[in-house]
Each structure stands twice: as C-alpha cells, then as structure tokens.
Amino acid sequence: MKKYPVNYRLVCLPFFLLVCSAAHLFGQQAKRVWIDADTGNETDDVYALVRLLAEPGVVIAGISSAHFNNADLVAFEKWNQYDTKGIHTVQISQQLNEELLAILHKSAILHPLGADRQMGRAWGGMEPRNSPAAQAIIQAVKQLPGKEKLIVVSLGALTNIASAIALDTTIASRIVCYALGAKYNIEKEYWNKSEFNIRNDLNAFDYLLDHPSVNLVIMPTDVVYSFRFEKDALYKILRSGVPVENLLKQRWEETNPQDAVRTLWDLALVEALLKPELAATREVLTPPENTRRKVTIFTGIRAEEMKKDFYAAVKSIP
C-alpha cells in the first residue's frame, strides 16, 4: 500500500481501489466543468485555472468569481498587495478571471460575477446570496443533456454553489461539487472547519454538508501540504514572452513575493480532478453537528507527478 505522511496515511483500502472511486466520479461522464474561484486572493487560483483551461478533454461551462472576505480585511491596512479600505474582493477575482480569459483568447466562456458576501449572516443562517454566478450555475445545470451532471470546482468560499442550490433545490442531485477546504484527521476520524475557505462562508459549507442530495468531494488542506513549488525552479521552466506564463510569474510576484516556496493548494484539487490516478479518496461521515451522511474526501496525492503534469500542460498552451 502506498505510504503517506502520518496526517493523511491511507488506512482502509488499497491505493488502486481508492483511485478507482475517484476516477468513477469524474471519468464516467462527459467532462463538463464549472469552476468557481476566489482568483484575487493569492497565487494558486490562477495556476489552477490555467491548468483546467489547458485540458483538451474538458468543456468549461463557466468560470465564476468568488469573494474572499475575511476578518483581517477590517483589522489591517493591507491584504497581500491590496489596500483593505474600500476593498471589493469579488470584483478583484472577476477582473483577474477576465484578464486570464482574454490572454488565452477564451473570453467567450461564460464568466459571471459571484456573490459579494457569505450566505446568511455572521451568526449563522443559510439564506442564499443571489448573484449572476448563482443564476448561471442554475441555468448550466438545467441545460445539461440526459442524466449528465455538472462538475463544480470550488477554490474558495462555497457561497456561489450553495446559493445556487438553495435558490433552486431541483439542481442539487445533478451537481458533483469538488471543494478545497477544511481539514480531516484520518486516524481519529474527525473534521476541523477552522480553515480559510470554510471560515469565509461557514454557512455555505454547512448548507452543503446538510443537504442530502449534494454529492460532495472535498480535498482537506492537510492533504495538500506536500504540493510545494520552489519559485526559482518554477521560473526556470516558465518561458519569457508567453503571456499566460508571464501571468503565472506576475501573480507570484504580486501576491507572495517574499516566498521562495509555496503550496499551490487550488492547483492540487484541479490536478486530482483531471488525473484521478494521482490521488486517493475514501468515503467518510460528515461532522457530527451536520446531517449524518457520507461524503468523499481526498486522503493522499502524488505531488511530484502532479507537478510534472502541470508543467507539461502549461507547455502545451500555444
């Protein structure tokens, strides 16, 4: 059995069986994907979007912008490179989505604006946050042929996807939601919701966990720690004069210039989606405070092979 560091060691099934379960979720239907990204938050979202947009076998149904509102925005003058005074986080994500699509000559892909804040209120509640993104997700599901399901990849707060389902619950069973967020202790079998994406809309995460028809596939962040990129090594591979590769370098320099090494969290989720043989999954129970049902989590990744796949995909972009 494949060995992983203790925090995410596989403990039940052989690796190849776990891989098969991941492949079944993605490989047995048309690869129609909607990606929801808090692109303006940090470095990794742009890398994840580029990887997904470079995959020839995937139909991108849409790319929506997600907010990255968090408590630090009211406590500090800066969030990464942005002034926090008057910040409108979803608009920052939207602008970057549009810039990336223009560079890749893919502006025809639907790219609606997402919600500007969480579902409900700070003390709870699951009232949906209507937005162009939520409405577009609803329409994308309703336009699917036959029994096909829409794969929604959430790289930030889950506001847009949860709101879409809350606004029209008939779409819930026709969505497979891949999300990066939370932590999960495999050995002790417990969840930890104290994580950036989840904190930015805990109400949305609870809504999706509680909904019996939502097919959730979650990559806990503690599984991704090994997916680390060295800036110097990355820059040697990225070509100068290629606009999309210049954007990748630009995002690192703008957002995390002090970091010689970074974990590219969101890219790991996209790689696991596109290359299920490079990740392992298992079913686990939801947290005890939520509706008790099974959801799928990633329990391990083959980080070095994922990195090689990413480099190859970037090189394939004209």
N, C-alpha and C positions, 0 to 999 in steps of 0.2 A: 504493500500500500504506500502511496506517495506520502512522504513525511513533510509536514509543515511546522513552522514555529508554534509553540505551545498554545498561543492565544487563538489560533484557528486551525488546529490539527483536526483532521477528519477522524471520526471515531466510530462510524457505524458501517458504511458501505464501501466497497472497493471504489477507487477513483473513477474507473471507467463507467461504472453504473451511475455515479453521480453526474458525470459528464453527459451521459445519455439523457438524463432527466432535463438538463439544461438545453440540450440540442432539441429535445422534443418540444419545448416551449417555443423555440424560435424557428427550427428548421422544417417543421411540418406544415407551414402555411406560407403564403406569399409574404415577402418581407416588406411590408408597408409600415413605415415608422413615422411617428410624430415625436419631435424632440423639444423639450421644454427646458430652457437653460437660463440660469442667472449669470449670463455671459460677462457682465461687467464686474462681477465680484472679485475674481482673481485670475490666475494664469490658465488654469486647466480646462475651463469651459471651451475656449477657442480650439484647443488641441482636440478635444472630444468631438466638436462639431466638424472640424476638418477631416478627422478620421471617418466619421459617418458619411460625410458628403463624398468621400473618395471611394466608397464601396459600390462597385458596379451592380451588385445584385439586389440593392435596396431601393425602394421607391420612397422618397421623402414626402410624406403627406403634408408636413408643415413644420415650421420652427417657430416656437413662441418664446417670448421674453418673460423671465421671472424676476420678481423683486428679490432683493437681499437685505431687507430691513432687519436691523438688529439693534440691541440696546446700546452698543458702542457709538452708534450714529448720533445719539443725544449726549454723549459723555465726552467725546473727543472732537478736535477740530478737523482731523483727517481720518478717512478710511482708505487705506492704501494710498493711491495718488489723488483721491477725490476730496475736495472740501465738503465737510458734512453739512455746513449751513446751506439750507435750501436744497439738499440732495434729493433727487428723484430716481431711486435705484432702478426701477423697471425701465425707465427711459434710457438709462445708460446701457442696460442689456439690449434694448431694442436697437439702439444706434449701432452697437457692435455687430449684432446679427445682420443688419442691413449692410454694413461695411463688408463683412465677410462674404455675404452672398454676391455683392457687386464684384468683389475681387475674383470670385470663382465663376462669374457670369451665370449665376443661378438665381437672379433676383425674381424670376418667375415663380419660384417656390413660395407658397403661402407663408407669410411671416407676421402674424398678428401680434398686437400689443397685449401683454398679460395684465393681471391684477396688480394694483399698486400697494396692496397690503394683505394681511392674513385673513383667513375666514374668521367669522365671529369677532370676538373681542379679546383683549389681553387676559381676561379672567375666564375665558372659555367660550363655548358656543360654536355651532357649526353652520351658521348662516353662510350661504355661498357668496363669493365675491364675483359678480358678473363682470365680464370683460370681453373684448373681441376674441381673445385667445380661447376662453371657455366656450363661446358660441361656435368658434371654428372647429374646435375639437368635437363638439356635438355633431356638427354637420359632417365632419370627416367620417365619423362612425356610421352615421345614417346612410352615407353613400357607399359603404363597403358592399361588395358583391357577396351573395350567398351567406355562408356562415363564417366568413373571414373575420378575424379580429384585428383591431388596431393595436400595434405595439407603441406604447407611450413611454419614452425615456425621460425621466425627470432628474435633472442635475442639480436642482436647488430646492427651495421650498415647494411643497406639493400643492400650493394654492390653486393653480390653474386646473390641474387634472381633477382634484377633489371637488372644486366648484362646478366643473362641467358635469360631473356625475350627480352632484346634489341638485343641479338645475334640471337635469333630465335623467332620472334614475333608470330609464329604459336602456341606456347605453352601457351600464355597468358590466354586464356579462359579456360584452363584446370588446372589452379592453384588457390587454395584458400590460400592467404598469411595472416597468423597471425603475427602481429608485435607488439613489445613493443616499444613505443616511442611517443614523442610529448606530449602536454597537450591539454585539451579541456575544456572550460568553458560551462557547460550545460545550465546555466541560461541565459548567454549572447550570447551563440552560436558562440563562436569564438575559433580559434586554436592558439596555441603558439608552434612554432617549435624550440624554444630555449631549447633544451634538449639533453643530452649526445649522445644517439644513433643517433638521427637525425643530430646533428652537425657533427658527424663523417662521414656522407655522405648525406648531404642535397640534392645533385644532384640525388641520387638514390631514395630518398623519393619523390621528385618532379616528377621524371620519373614515379613512380608507381601511384601517385595521378593523373597524367595527362593521363595515359593510360586507355582508356575507357573499355577495356576488363578484366582488372585485378580486381579480387574480393578481396578487402582488408578488413581485420578485425583487428582493431587497439585497443590496450589497452593503453590509455594515462597513463602517470606515476602518475598523480594526483589521479587516481582511486586506486592506489596500496599502498598509504601511510599507511593504516591500517594493512597491511600484515607484521607485525613485529614479529621477533623471538628474544627471550631472550637467550643469549648464555648458561647461566648456566642451564636453563630448557632444552634446546636442548641437551646439553651434558649428562644430566641425562638419556635421552631417548636413545641416540645413544650407541650401545653396543661396548665395547672394544674387540679387537681381530677379528672383522668383517671388512675385508679390505675396502669395499666400505663405511662403516660408519666411519672408520678411515680417509678416504679421505675427507669426508664431514667436519670433525673436522679440518683436516690439512689445508683445503682451508681457513677456517675462521681464523685460527691462522697465516697463511702465509700472507693473504691479508688484513685483518681487525682486527688484534689482540687487538686494542685499543677499539673496540666497544663491549659494553655489550649487545646492542640491535641493530638489523639491519633489514631493509626492504629487503626481498628477492624478488626483482622485477620480475625476469625471471620465478621463480617458480610460481608466481601468474598467469602468462599467460598460462603456461602449465596446471595448475590446472583448469583454466577456459575452456581450450580446452577439457580436459578429462572429466570434471564434469560440463557440461554447466548449470546444475540446481543450481550451486553455484555462478553464475554470471548473470548479466543482460546486455542486449545490446539494441541499437537503431540505426537507420539509420540517418546520418547527411550529410550535404553538405560538400564537400571538401573546403579548404580555397579559398578565392576569387581570389587569384593570380594563382590558378591552374584550370584545366579543371573542370567545374562545373558539378558534378555528385554526386551520393550517395555512401557513404561507411559506413561500420558498425563499431561502437565503443562500447567498454565496458563502462558501466556507473556506475556499482557498483559490489562489490564482498562480499561474506560471508566469511570473513577472517578466523574466528575461525574454521569453518567447513572445510575450505581448509587446514588448519594446521593439523587437525585431520586426514584428508585423506592422507596427505603427510606422517605423522608418520606411518600410517597403511601400506602404500605402501612400505616404507623402510623396515619395519619389515617383509614383505613378501619375501624380497630378501634372498636367501639362504646364 
